[in-house]
Amino acid sequence: IGFAVIYATTNAVNFTDGVDGLCASVTAAAAACFIVVAGLRNCFGASLLSASLMGGLVGYVIWNWHPAKVMMGDLGSMFLGGMIVALSYAIDCPFIILLIGIIYVAEFGSDIIQIGYFKLTHRKRIFKMAPIHHHFEKCGWGEVKIVLVFSLITVAFSTLTYYLLTF
């Protein structure tokens, strides 16, 4: 199970890196939640690591705002996925990724659904393009709107995670 969580999360975060600032802003919001959750669980080292990750990503997003000057690439996005997995294991709750990383789940799931449906129906598609952020681009959403909406969804699910863990 651990291998599947690591593999799926690192790849899901990699799929999220396709629009300027999307992966970094969503992961910064997730890192903010990990700061609080790690503090609640008395994992202050994980909280400090989360704060460092969030600070670095916020600086990256501000400096690299649309249009991007530097591409993160696979190395950066896979590292971020590895950090999310490491933080979830550090607080001894790997399945928290399903809530905090709801955007990662949607990105990964949309790709799996698209590929499976394409193969089963012999070239028909559910989405205009996968992963899901490209579908929204094809529907006319701008990159900034996608980044803001996906980041706000991450914040909302992070808040839900906090309330679920405190009650």
Buried (B, 14 or more C-beta within 10 A) or exposed (E): EEEEBBEBBBBBBBBBBBBBBBBBBBBBBBBBBBBBBBBEBEBEEBBEBBBEBBEBBBEBBEEBEEEBEEEBEEEBBBBBBBBBBBBBBBBEBBEBBBBBBBBBBBBBBBBEBBEEBBEEEEEEBEBEBBBBBBBBBEEEBEBEEBBBBBBEBBBEBBEBBBEEBEE
